[in-house]
């Protein structure tokens, strides 16, 4: 196994950035690809699953929801366990669990066994997502953190982009089971690389003194599950069940906070949220993910109804955003390393605000350019923010808390995506219905779709400006655009 010598704080010293570091980053990149591919590839198989199992959409949608809920509810706990028992064994366990669950998904004889296997797959993905960011600080020097974060961001975007197209080809050629079994060889390769290349370290000193907070973990998982279900059930139409789940989530937050102040070794140190940089970074991550979800939820309706594009052209135009995000993430990492993560974070959010403002204009007479040009600006700003934000947070976290903080970063993003799918979808539906007076079919008209696009991205622009304000506050609080962290 490749050996990587480290400094006392767990970082790899500059002269030792050898081939082993490259293989370690390759394994982390593949783990990121696996988890994002697992999110995007399953949705394209829902029609086939409805036909195969003779089930309703409400039933088969749990193939997607079970995976997302498992990640959302368990990702912080996964990070804490890794801080206690070592990141390497937990990451290897996550890869093995994800790969094994992929086999079970591909062989599942019934829909509900498939859903259960997807939940297991989501647990494996939670471990991978929580620990890949945490491992960066142990694999590369601080000067290269931004570049490494950019690489992981690019791999996440590739997985998200590749999923629907790869899934469609596999289903057409081999059937729906292939969309899960394709993860198996990739998972085995990832496990072998990670086993050979990732540095082995013991438990942190902080973890040695503590015990796992089972009560806090259970409360947090139930709270997050209640919130996620409130945002997803009913597909944006809030009813009594959604409201009840939101109330339950609110009560859960209060109970969780109370428990964390009482137990000796809490899951999350609530005092850490007094750190303006961390709190602002988590809030910005949630807000930006909410904004970006609008491009996935609203854009297809604008392109098909507002611009009158056929399905093939809609798919082609929609691929612009993920492609820009993939290419931009690599450049964003180098920019963050060279000019400072905080400075690039502010610039990224400014680009995001400009892009969403241009999208809010929705000038249909400009045709496809009315979407493509703004989305290029939006996705470049997003990639620059995401990479810089992750680099700024993880480079300033002590070795004993990297797993939890990495989990919190991923959690804030997931909650933003869930919130955005519900909130932005609801705003578009309401605005589109009010775009033209008349029948209930107005939501399908060109003018109504354009009006819905305008209102939705006006909201997105306002949220982007809030995130920009938080970034400026955070930069001011630390005194410089790129603070020195000991």
C-alpha positions in Angstrom: 0.0 0.0 0.0 1.2 3.5 -0.8 2.5 5.4 2.2 2.0 9.1 2.6 4.0 10.9 5.3 2.1 13.7 7.1 2.7 16.7 9.2 1.4 16.8 12.8 -1.9 18.4 11.7 -2.6 15.6 9.3 -1.6 17.4 6.1 0.7 16.1 3.5 3.9 18.2 3.3 4.6 20.0 -0.1 7.7 17.9 -1.1 5.7 14.7 -0.6 3.0 15.4 -3.2 3.9 12.3 -5.1 2.1 9.7 -7.2 0.4 8.3 -4.1 -1.4 11.7 -3.6 -2.6 11.5 -7.1 -4.1 8.0 -6.6 -5.7 9.2 -3.3 -7.4 12.0 -5.1 -8.5 9.6 -7.8 -10.2 7.4 -5.2 -11.9 10.4 -3.6 -13.0 11.6 -7.1 -14.5 8.2 -7.9 -16.3 8.1 -4.6 -17.8 11.5 -5.4 -18.8 10.3 -8.8 -20.5 7.2 -7.4 -22.6 9.1 -4.9 -23.8 11.8 -7.5 -24.4 9.1 -10.1 -26.6 7.2 -7.7 -28.7 10.4 -7.3 -29.2 11.2 -11.0 -29.3 7.8 -12.7 -32.3 6.3 -10.9 -34.9 9.0 -11.9 -34.7 8.0 -15.6 -35.8 4.5 -14.7 -39.0 5.4 -12.9 -41.3 4.8 -16.0 -39.8 1.3 -16.5 -40.2 0.5 -12.8 -43.9 1.6 -13.0 -44.4 -0.8 -15.9 -42.3 -3.7 -14.4 -44.0 -3.7 -11.0 -47.4 -2.4 -12.0 -47.0 0.4 -9.5 -48.1 4.0 -9.3 -45.8 7.0 -9.6 -46.4 7.8 -5.9 -44.9 4.3 -5.1 -42.0 4.3 -7.5 -40.8 7.8 -6.6 -39.7 6.3 -3.3 -36.8 4.7 -5.3 -35.4 8.2 -5.5 -36.7 9.5 -2.2 -35.3 6.6 -0.1 -31.8 7.4 -1.4 -32.1 11.1 -0.8 -33.7 10.7 2.6 -31.0 8.3 3.8 -28.3 10.7 2.8 -30.0 13.8 4.3 -30.8 12.2 7.6 -27.5 10.3 8.2 -24.7 12.4 6.7 -23.9 14.4 9.8 -23.9 11.2 11.9 -21.6 9.6 9.4 -19.1 12.4 9.7 -19.1 12.2 13.5 -18.6 8.4 13.4 -15.6 8.9 11.1 -14.1 11.5 13.5 -14.4 9.0 16.3 -13.3 5.7 14.6 -11.2 6.9 11.8 -12.1 8.3 8.4 -10.4 5.6 6.3 -12.3 2.6 7.6 -15.6 4.4 7.5 -15.0 5.6 3.9 -14.0 2.1 2.9 -17.1 0.8 4.6 -19.3 3.3 2.8 -17.9 2.3 -0.6 -18.4 -1.4 0.2 -22.0 -0.8 1.4 -22.9 1.3 -1.6 -21.5 -1.4 -4.0 -23.2 -4.2 -2.2 -26.5 -2.3 -2.1 -26.2 -1.7 -5.8 -26.1 -5.5 -6.3 -29.2 -5.8 -4.2 -30.9 -3.1 -6.2 -30.1 -4.8 -9.5 -31.4 -8.2 -8.2 -34.5 -6.9 -6.3 -37.6 -9.0 -7.1 -40.1 -6.6 -5.6 -40.4 -2.8 -5.6 -40.3 -2.5 -1.8 -37.1 -4.6 -1.6 -35.7 -2.3 -4.2 -36.6 0.7 -2.1 -35.0 -0.8 1.0 -31.8 -1.5 -1.0 -31.8 2.1 -2.2 -32.0 3.3 1.4 -28.9 1.1 2.1 -27.2 2.6 -1.0 -28.0 6.1 0.4 -26.3 5.2 3.7 -23.2 4.2 1.8 -23.4 7.5 -0.2 -23.8 9.5 3.0 -20.5 8.0 4.3 -18.8 8.8 1.0 -20.1 12.3 0.7 -19.3 13.2 4.3 -15.7 11.9 4.1 -14.4 12.8 0.7 -14.3 16.5 1.7 -12.8 15.7 5.1 -10.1 13.6 3.5 -8.9 16.4 1.2 -7.3 18.2 4.2 -5.3 15.0 4.9 -4.3 14.3 1.3 -3.1 17.6 -0.1 -1.3 20.7 1.2 -3.4 23.8 2.2 -2.1 25.6 -0.9 -3.8 23.0 -3.1 -7.0 22.6 -1.2 -9.0 24.7 -3.7 -7.8 22.7 -6.7 -8.7 19.4 -4.9 -12.1 20.8 -4.0 -12.6 21.9 -7.6 -11.8 18.4 -8.8 -14.4 16.9 -6.5 -16.9 19.5 -7.6 -16.2 18.6 -11.2 -16.7 14.9 -10.6 -20.0 15.6 -8.8 -21.2 17.6 -11.8 -20.1 14.9 -14.2 -22.1 12.3 -12.2 -25.2 14.5 -12.2 -24.8 15.2 -15.9 -24.0 11.6 -16.9 -26.7 9.9 -15.0 -29.8 10.5 -17.2 -28.1 9.9 -20.5 -26.2 6.8 -19.3 -29.3 5.5 -17.6 -31.4 5.9 -20.7 -28.8 4.0 -22.8 -28.6 1.2 -20.2 -32.4 0.8 -19.9 -32.8 0.8 -23.7 -30.1 -1.9 -24.2 -30.1 -4.0 -21.0 -33.2 -3.1 -18.9 -33.7 -1.1 -15.7 -31.6 -3.4 -13.5 -28.5 -2.3 -15.4 -28.7 1.3 -14.0 -27.9 -0.1 -10.6 -25.5 -2.9 -11.6 -23.3 -0.5 -13.5 -22.2 0.9 -10.1 -20.7 -2.5 -9.1 -17.5 -2.5 -11.2 -17.0 1.2 -10.5 -17.5 0.6 -6.8 -15.0 -2.2 -6.7 -12.4 -0.1 -8.5 -13.0 2.8 -6.1 -12.6 0.5 -3.1 -9.3 -0.9 -4.3 -7.9 2.5 -5.0 -9.0 3.9 -1.7 -7.7 0.9 0.2 -4.3 1.2 -1.4 -3.9 5.0 -1.6 -5.7 6.7 1.3 -3.5 7.5 4.4 -4.3 5.5 7.5 -4.6 7.5 10.7 -5.9 6.7 14.2 -8.8 8.2 15.9 -8.5 11.9 16.8 -7.7 12.9 20.3 -11.1 14.5 20.6 -12.8 11.3 19.6 -10.9 9.2 22.0 -12.3 11.1 24.9 -15.9 10.9 23.7 -18.8 8.5 23.1 -21.3 8.5 20.2 -24.4 10.6 20.9 -27.1 8.1 20.0 -30.0 10.2 21.3 -28.9 13.3 19.4 -28.3 11.2 16.3 -31.8 9.7 16.4 -33.4 13.1 17.1 -31.5 14.7 14.2 -32.3 11.9 11.8 -36.1 12.0 12.6 -36.1 15.9 12.4 -34.4 15.9 9.0 -36.6 13.1 7.7 -39.7 15.0 8.8 -38.5 18.2 7.0 -37.4 16.3 3.9 -40.8 14.5 3.7 -42.7 17.8 4.2 -40.8 19.3 1.3 -41.2 16.3 -1.1 -44.6 14.7 -0.4 -47.4 16.1 -2.5 -45.0 17.4 -5.1 -45.1 21.0 -3.9 -48.8 21.1 -2.9 -48.8 21.7 0.8 -51.6 20.0 2.7 -52.3 19.0 6.3 -49.7 16.3 6.3 -47.0 18.6 5.0 -47.8 21.2 7.7 -47.8 18.5 10.4 -44.4 17.3 9.3 -43.0 20.8 9.3 -44.3 21.3 12.9 -42.8 18.0 13.9 -39.5 19.1 12.3 -39.6 22.4 14.3 -40.2 20.5 17.5 -37.4 18.2 16.6 -35.0 21.1 16.2 -35.8 22.4 19.7 -35.5 18.9 21.3 -32.2 18.3 19.5 -30.7 21.6 20.6 -31.8 20.9 24.2 -30.2 17.4 24.1 -27.0 18.8 22.7 -26.6 21.2 25.6 -27.2 18.4 28.1 -25.1 15.4 26.9 -21.4 15.2 27.7 -20.3 14.4 24.1 -22.8 16.0 21.7 -23.1 15.1 18.1 -22.7 18.7 17.1 -21.0 21.4 19.3 -23.7 24.1 19.1 -21.1 26.6 20.3 -19.3 26.1 16.9 -22.2 28.0 15.2 -21.0 31.1 17.0 -18.2 31.1 14.5 -19.6 33.5 11.9 -17.6 32.0 9.1 -18.9 28.5 9.6 -22.5 29.6 10.2 -22.5 32.0 7.2 -20.9 29.2 5.0 -23.6 26.8 5.9 -26.4 29.3 5.3 -24.9 30.4 2.0 -24.6 26.7 0.9 -28.3 26.2 1.6 -29.4 29.4 -0.1 -27.3 28.7 -3.2 -28.5 25.1 -3.5 -32.1 26.4 -3.3 -31.4 28.9 -6.1 -29.7 26.3 -8.3 -32.6 23.9 -8.0 -34.7 26.5 -9.8 -32.7 25.8 -13.0 -33.6 22.1 -12.8 -37.3 22.6 -11.8 -38.3 25.6 -13.9 -36.0 25.7 -16.9 -37.6 22.7 -18.7 -41.0 24.4 -18.7 -39.6 27.6 -20.0 -37.7 25.9 -22.8 -40.5 23.7 -23.9 -43.5 26.0 -23.4 -41.9 29.5 -23.4 -39.5 28.9 -26.4 -41.4 26.0 -28.0 -38.5 23.6 -28.2 -39.0 19.9 -28.7 -37.9 17.3 -26.2 -34.5 16.6 -27.8 -33.6 20.2 -28.0 -34.7 20.8 -24.4 -32.4 18.1 -23.3 -29.5 19.5 -25.3 -29.9 23.0 -24.0 -30.3 21.8 -20.4 -27.0 20.1 -20.7 -25.3 23.5 -21.0 -25.5 24.2 -17.2 -24.0 20.9 -15.9 -21.3 21.1 -18.6 -20.3 24.7 -17.6 -20.3 23.6 -13.9 -18.0 20.7 -14.6 -15.5 22.8 -16.6 -15.7 25.7 -14.2 -15.1 23.7 -11.1 -11.6 22.8 -12.1 -10.7 26.5 -12.9 -12.5 27.6 -9.8 -10.2 25.5 -7.6 -7.1 27.1 -9.1 -8.5 30.6 -8.8 -9.3 29.9 -5.1 -5.8 28.7 -4.5 -4.2 31.7 -6.3 -6.4 34.6 -5.2 -8.0 33.4 -1.9 -11.1 31.4 -1.2 -13.1 34.2 0.4 -12.4 36.6 -2.4 -13.5 34.1 -5.0 -16.5 33.2 -3.0 -17.7 36.8 -3.2 -17.0 37.0 -6.9 -18.8 33.7 -7.4 -22.0 34.9 -5.6 -21.9 38.1 -7.6 -21.8 36.1 -10.8 -24.7 33.9 -9.5 -26.8 37.0 -8.8 -26.1 38.5 -12.2 -26.9 35.2 -13.9 -30.2 34.7 -12.1 -31.1 38.4 -12.8 -30.5 37.8 -16.5 -32.7 34.6 -16.3 -35.4 36.7 -14.6 -35.7 38.8 -17.8 -36.8 35.8 -19.8 -36.8 37.6 -23.1 -38.4 34.9 -25.3 -37.8 36.9 -28.5 -34.1 36.2 -28.1 -34.7 32.5 -28.4 -32.3 29.9 -26.9 -29.8 32.7 -26.1 -32.2 34.1 -23.5 -31.4 30.9 -21.5 -27.9 29.8 -22.6 -26.1 33.0 -21.9 -27.5 33.6 -18.4 -27.1 30.0 -17.4 -23.4 30.1 -18.4 -22.9 33.1 -16.0 -25.0 31.4 -13.3 -23.2 28.1 -13.4 -19.8 29.6 -13.5 -20.7 31.7 -10.4 -22.1 28.6 -8.7 -19.0 26.5 -9.4 -16.7 29.3 -8.1 -18.8 29.8 -5.0 -19.1 26.0 -4.2 -15.5 25.3 -4.6 -14.3 28.3 -2.7 -16.8 27.9 0.1 -15.8 24.2 0.7 -12.1 25.2 0.6 -12.5 28.1 3.0 -14.4 26.0 5.5 -12.4 22.7 5.4 -9.0 24.4 5.4 -9.8 26.0 8.8 -11.2 23.0 10.5 -9.2 21.0 13.1 -8.6 17.3 12.5 -11.0 16.2 15.2 -14.0 17.9 13.6 -13.5 17.5 9.8 -16.0 14.7 9.4 -18.8 16.5 11.2 -18.2 19.8 9.4 -18.0 18.0 6.0 -21.3 16.4 6.9 -22.8 19.7 7.7 -21.7 21.2 4.4 -23.2 18.4 2.5 -26.4 18.5 4.7 -26.9 22.2 4.0 -26.6 21.6 0.3 -29.1 18.7 0.4 -31.6 20.7 2.4 -31.2 23.5 -0.1 -32.0 21.2 -3.0 -35.0 19.7 -1.2 -36.2 23.2 -0.3 -35.6 24.6 -3.8 -37.5 21.7 -5.5 -40.6 22.5 -3.4 -40.3 26.3 -3.0 -39.2 27.2 -6.5 -41.6 24.8 -8.1 -44.5 26.3 -6.1 -43.5 29.9 -7.0 -43.3 28.9 -10.7 -46.7 27.2 -10.6 -48.4 30.1 -8.9 -46.7 32.7 -11.1 -47.5 30.7 -14.3 -51.1 30.3 -13.4 -51.3 34.1 -12.9 -49.4 34.9 -16.1 -52.5 35.2 -18.2 -56.1 35.4 -17.2 -58.3 32.6 -18.5 -58.5 28.9 -18.3 -56.5 26.4 -16.3 -54.4 25.6 -19.4 -52.7 29.0 -19.2 -49.8 27.5 -17.3 -48.9 25.8 -20.6 -48.9 28.9 -22.7 -45.7 30.7 -23.8 -46.5 33.9 -22.1 -47.5 32.2 -18.8 -44.3 30.1 -18.8 -42.2 33.2 -19.4 -44.0 35.0 -16.6 -43.4 32.1 -14.2 -39.7 32.1 -15.2 -39.4 35.8 -14.5 -41.0 35.7 -11.0 -39.1 32.5 -10.0 -35.7 34.0 -10.9 -36.5 37.3 -9.4 -36.9 35.4 -6.2 -33.7 33.5 -6.9 -31.9 36.8 -7.5 -33.0 38.1 -4.1 -31.8 35.0 -2.4 -28.4 35.2 -4.2 -28.1 38.8 -3.0 -28.7 37.6 0.6 -26.0 35.0 0.2 -23.7 37.7 -1.2 -24.4 39.9 1.8 -23.5 37.0 4.1 -20.2 36.4 2.2 -19.3 40.1 2.6 -20.1 39.9 6.4 -18.0 36.7 6.7 -15.0 38.2 4.8 -15.2 41.4 7.0 -15.4 39.3 10.2 -12.2 37.4 9.4 -10.4 40.7 8.6 -9.0 39.7 5.2 -10.3 38.0 2.0 -8.2 35.0 2.8 -7.4 34.6 6.5 -4.5 32.7 7.9 -5.6 29.7 9.9 -3.2 28.0 12.2 
